[in-house]
Amino acid sequence: MKKIIEAMEPVPRPEKVLQFGEGNFLRAFVDWQIDIVNDKTGFNGNVVVVQPLAQGMGETINAQKGLYTTVLRGVQNGKTIEEFRPIKSISRCINPYSQFDEYLRCAENPDLRFVISNTTEAGIAYNAEDRLSDKPPRSFPGKVTAFLFRRFEHFQGDAAKALVFIPCELIDKNGDKLKEIVERYAREWNLGEPFFAWLGSCDFCNSLVDRIVPGYPAEEAAAICEKIGYEDKLLVAAEIFHLWVIESNQDHRAELPLVNAGLNVIWTNDMSFYRTRKVRILNGAHTSSVLAAYLYGLDTVEQCIKDPLIIKMMKKGIFDEIIPSMDGNTAELTQYAHDVLERFANPYIKHLILSISLNSVSKFKTRVLPSLTGYLAKTGKLPPVLVFSLAALIAFYNGDSLAGRELRGSRNGSAYPIQDDEDILKCFAALYAETQGDDAARAQKITRVVLGSTDWWGEDLLAHAGLADAVSACLTTIWRSGIKQAIEGVV
């Protein structure tokens, strides 16, 4: 079978978009949209991708000359939809750890205007060890600051060469947070008041993304390649639905004509309603249920929807705990939740639980904790499913054989990867290695350390009356009675 680079040619265009992140989501969401914008409008711009970590997919992307195929499938109005789209919007991928000079040269590109990112919830973070002289700085905001300083110097502070940032990380006010850290580096690195003032010309938008992207369809890849007529190592599967909400006080609709291309994009000056609804219901439903479901023996979201016990737990969490914790029209939130469950049931989407489990601690903080504490504040009671989900997280993070950002857990005798920040994994590995005694005593000790880790949660969860005892009781039941009986006790 011929390769994708033998089946089609990339389209050379000015590089107008810099993208931090080469993973499945951005390629099936942002780069897919840029490809459509190029087809349907006069945008005429490509994406140059920056690999956020030293190890990544850059070599594969470059080997395919930035070409790949999106596989969109779903059911709409009772009809099955399947769409294969060759994507030609990526020009190349740069690894700043081995190509730092090339990375900075991108800052000198006069055509560059937009910066997109998805470095996970943990990516927009300050690192006290970052320095301007680093090649590159370790953190994503540190890399951005070095990039912007080069652009400022090269164009001699020309405000017309300022950039528009649209982060896609699922944290509240992601653009504001990124700007805050960049400005902090600018001060600490003594980059000067002219540079600091120039930063004010850059627009750091807040944004919300919504599309379920399972990623590479490994089990179907051979059949799909046979169907499309070429080998593609970067196939990426996603659902049909997509929504991008971008919050900005400036008007970029003409420069980035997403709406004109017929895409489901909302430009607004207040995205709070959209963000809260999506993060706490859609993402919250995932994060509050899938770790327990994985320990129970399931591997995909579709299996969760089809399993009578897991769907009962998921629905109880959504309709009895998450929605009651929120402000807003209950009927609208309930309808959105039903739509979300329908999307979860898409038979063409194999959304692996282990993919969702990546960085579960920061995801729990963003997606589930506000509902847990919100329910407690409104009712004076602890929400059983959400409390149990925190215990399931602790149980899932039981592992040994730590190597970098991966800890190895065990389910029914088979190993599984636990992937998160290295310091978090070290903490869990040490806790499980050091704690002794019966299950109840171990559960109490581990729970108190986890809930008291204020760096993880942004607050001391031990301050919530009864929470530690409730979580440790759930954890004890998981260990003593097994995950199935523990879930049955909750629902």
N, C-alpha and C positions, 0 to 999 in steps of 0.2 A: 504493500500500500504506500502511496506517495505521502510525503510529509506536507504539513500545512504550508510551508514556505515554497513548496513546489506547486501547490494548488492555487496560490494567490500571491499578490504583491502588496507590501505595505504602502501606505499613501504618505508621501513626504508633505508635511505642513509645518508652519511655525509652531514652536513649542510655547503654547500660551498657558499651560497648566503644569505646575509642579505638584507631585503627589507623593506624600510620605505614606508608604504602605503598598505592598505588591500582592497582598493576599486575595482570597476569593471574594470577600465582600466588595471591596472597592472595584475589582474588575467586573463584577456582575451588577454593580449599582452605578457608580460614578462613571467609569470608563465606558460602560454600555450607553449611558445617557449622552456622554460627549460624542460617541460614535453617531448616535441618532441626530444630535445637534449639527454635526458636520454634514450629514446627509440632507437635512431638511432646512437648514438656514445657511447664512453666509459666514458662520463663525470661523471656519477654516483654521482650526487649532488642534494640536496634538498634546499628549500628556507625556512628560518625562517623569519617570517613577524613581523614587529614592527608597532604597531598602533600609528599613529602620534598624534592623539587627545585622550583626556581622554575617550570620548564616540566614539564608533566605532563598527566594525563588528567582533572583536576578539572572543567574546564568541560564536558566531554562527559558525565561522571558526573552533574553537577548538571542538565544539560539533559535527561537521562533520569530525573531525580528519584531517582537511585540504583538504578533498575531495570535489570536485564540478565538474560541467559539463559546458563546453563551447558549445554554440549553434551558429555555423557559417553558415550564409545563404547569398546567392546572385545569380546573374546571370552572367555566364561566357560563352562567345561564343554562346550565345543564349540558353544555358542550365541552368536549375535551379540546384543549388548545396545546399545541406543541410548536415551539418556534426555535429554530437554530439560526443564530446570527453570528457571522464572522465579524469580529471586532478589530478595527484598524485604527484606533485612536491613540495607541501607545507607540511612541517612537523608540524608546529604549529604557533600560533600568540601570541606575547607578548605585554601586555599593560604596558609600562614603568612607567605609573602613579601609578600603583598598584603593579608592579613587577620590580621595578628598579634594584634590585640586580640581578635578573635573566637576565635582559637586559644586564647588564655589564658582566655577566658570559659568554655571547656569544662572548665577545671580547677575551676571553681566549681560544677560539676554534681554534686549529692549522689548521683545514681544511678550515676555512673561507677564502675566497679570493675576492669575488665580493660584492659590495654594490649597490643596485638599489634603486631609490626613485621616487615617484611622489606625492609631497605634495602641488600641484597646483602652479600656477605662484607666489602666495604670500608666498610660503613656504620657499624659499631660501632667508632668510632675517635676518638681525642682530637685536638682542634685547639687549639693553643696560642693562637691568635688569638681564640678565642671569649670573649665577655664577656656578663654578665647583661644589660647595657644594649642588646645587639644585638637587632634586631627583624627576623628571628630570629637566634639563634646559628647558625653555619654547619653544625656537625656535628649528627647525630641525637642523640647523648648530651647535647649542649649544649641542644638544644631540649627534651629530656626534663627536664633539670635546671631550666630556667626554668619549665616547666610545673608541676613538682612544688613548686617554691618558692611559686608563686602559690597552689596548692592548700593548702599548709601554712599560709600566711598567712590565706587566706580562711576556713578551718575551724579556725583558731587551734590548730593542732597536734593536732587530734583524731585519735587512732590509728585510730578506726573508719573514717576517710576515706582511709586508706592504700590503695594500688593494687597489683594483681597484674600483673606483667609476664610475658609469654610471647613472647620474641623467636623469630622463625623463620629468622634468618640462619644460613647453614651454616658457622658457626665453632664450635670446641669451647668448651663452657661459655659459650654466648652470653649467658645471663642473668647469670652471674657477671661476665663481661667488661663488660657494660653497667653493672652496679651499681658496679664498680670505677671506671669513668670518671665516672659521676655523682657518686660520693663525692669524686673528685679535684676536679671542678669546685666542689663544695660547699665544700671546703677553700680552694681558690684564690680563690673569689669571696667568701670570708668571710661565708657565709650563716648562721653561728652554730651553736653546739652543739645548741640545741633542734631545729633543722632536721635536723642530722646524726643526732640520736637518732631523730627521726620517720622518717627514711629506713629505719631498722631495722624499722619496722612494715610497710614495703612488701616484698612477696615477689617477688624476681627469679628466676623459674623458668628452668631450661635446657630447651630443647626440640629435637626433631628432627622434621622434616616429610618426607613421602614421597608424592609424586604427580607424575607427568609431566604438565606443563601446557604444551602448544605455544602456547596463546594464541589470538589472533583467527584464525579459519579463513578467510582472505581469499578463497581460490579457491572456497570453497563457501558463502560468506556469503549470496549472493543466493538460492541454492537453499534454504538452511536457513531464511532469513527467509520465503520463500514457503511452506515447510512449516509453520512455526509461526504464520504469519498476521500478522506484524508486522515492521517494520524495527527492528533492534537493532544499533547501532554498537559495542556493547560485548560482543558474543558472545565467549565464551571456551570453547575446547575443552580437554578433559582426558581422561585415562584413567579407567577405572572404579575402579581400586585407589586406596586412600588409607590412610595411617597417620600418626598424630600421637603421638609419645612425649613426655610432659611430666614433667620431673624436679622434684620439690618436696618439702620436708620438712613442708609444711602440706597439709591436705586441702581441696581446692577442688571436689571432685566434686559436691557438692550445689549449690554456687553456679553452677557451669558444667557442667550435666548432659549432657556430650557422650556419655558411655557409656550413660546412660539413654535417649538418643535413638537408640541402635543404631549409633553411629559407631565406627570402628576406632581408638580412642584408648586409650593406655596411660598411666596415672599411676604413677610409680615414684619411688623415692628414689635410683636409680642407673641412668642410661640409657646408660652407656658402651658396653655391648655393642651396643645397637641403633644408636648413632651411628657407631661405628667400622665396623660392617658395611655400613651404607648409604652413608656418605660415601666410603669407600675402594673399595667394589665398584661400586655403581650410579653415583654421581657421578664416581668415579675412572675408570670405563670410558668415560664421556662425555668427560671432560676430556683423558684420555690418548690419545684416538683421533680426535676430530672435527676438530681443526685440520689434521691431516695429511690426513684424508678430504676436507676442503673444498678444500685446495690440489690434491688429486688430481682434484677435479671433482664431488664429491657435494654435495648441498644439505640432505638430511634424514637423520635417524637410521635410518629404515626403509631408505633406500638403502644405508646402511652395513651393515646386517644382511644385505641381499641381495647385496652385492658380495663375491665370493669372496676377494679380496685383503684388503679392509678387515676383514671378519669374522674372517679368519684372524689378522690383527694384533690385533684386539680380544680374541679368545679367548686368544691367547698372553699378552697383557698381564694378563688377569684370572686365568687358571688357572695360568700358569707363574711369574708375578711378584707380582701383588697378593696373592692368597691365601697363597702361601708366606711373604710378608712379615708376615703377621698371626698373632696368637695366637688360640687358640680351636679349636673342633671343626672340623676340615677338611671333614668330610662335610657338616656343616650349612652352612658357608660356601660349599661347592661347590653345594649345592642352591639356596641363595639366589641365587647367580650365574646358574644356569640359569633360575630364575624371572625374574630381571632381564632376561636376553636375550629371553625370551618376551615380556615387557612392551615391550621395545624394538621387537619385530617387529609390534606392534599395527598392522594396516593402516589403522586409522581415525585414527591419530595422526600428523599431519605436524609432527614436531618439527624445526624449522629449526636447522641447525648454527650459523648466524649468531646466533640467539638464545642458544644455549649459549655462544658465544664471548665474550659480554659479561663484562668483568672477568676475563679468563682468567689473569692473573698471580696475583691473590689466590685464584682457584679452584685453580690448580695448587698453590699453597702448602698449601691446606687439604686437597685431594682426592687429590693424586698424590705430592707430596713425601714424606709419611710412609711411603708404600709403597716409594718409591725408596730412601730412607735405611734403612728397616727391612729391605729385602731385602739391601742392602749389609752391614748389621750382622750379619745372620744367616748369610749365605753367604760374605762376603768378596769378592763379585763384583758388578759393576754389572748391573742388569736392562736388557737391550737395548731392549725396547719402551718402557719408561718413560724411558730416556735419550733415545731417539729422539723421544719426545713432547715433551720439552723443546726439542729442536732444531726440531721442527715449530712450536712456539709462537714461537720466535725468527723463523723464516721467515715465519710468518703475520703478524707485527707489522712487516713491511717495508712502510712506507708513506710518503707525503708529503702535502702539503695538509692540515696539521693545523688543526682548528677546534674549540676547546674540548675536549670529551671524545670527539672522533672524529678518527681518522686514516684516510686513504684508502689502501687497498692495491689491488693489481691481480692478477687471476687470468685468464689467457688473454685479456688485453686489456680485461677488464671490471673496473670499480672495485667494491670492497666496503668496508664500514665496519669499522674496528677501534675498538672502544669500551672504554675503560678510564679509570683515573685520569689526569688531565691531565698530571701530572708524569711518569708512566710513558710516556705517548705522546710527550711531548717528548723524553725520553731516547732512545727508539727512533728517532724521526725524525732526531735529531741524529746518532746512531750510523750510520745508513744513509747520511746525507748526507755525513758526514765521512770514513768509512773508505774507503781506497783499497787498491790492490794486487790480487794474485790472490785467487781464491776462498778458498784455505786460510788466507792471512794475514788476510783480512777476517773470516773465520769465527772465527779464534782471538781477534782483538781484540774483536769484538762479544760473543762468548761469555764472555770474561773479565769484561767490564764487567757483563753481565747477571747472571752467577753471583755476582759480587762485590757486588751491590746488596743489602746486608744488610737495608735497610729494607723491601725487597720480600718477602724470604724468612724473615726472623727469624733468619737465620744466614748465615755466609759459605760459600756452596756450593763455593768454591774450595778449602776445607779438605778436601773429600772427594777422596782420591787418585784421579787418573785421570778424574774426572768431566768436567772442563773439556775435556780432550783428546778424550774420547769424544763429547761434545756437538758440539764444533767439527768433528769428523770427519763426523758425521751431517749437519751443516749444509752442509759442503762438498759432500757427495754429493748433497744435495737441489739445490744450485745447479748442479753440474756435470752430473749425470746425469738430473735430473728427479725429481719426487716419487715417481712410480710405481716406478722402479728403486730408489730409496732405500728404499721400503717393502719391496720384494721382498728386498732385502739383509738386512732386519731379521727377516723372518718365514721 
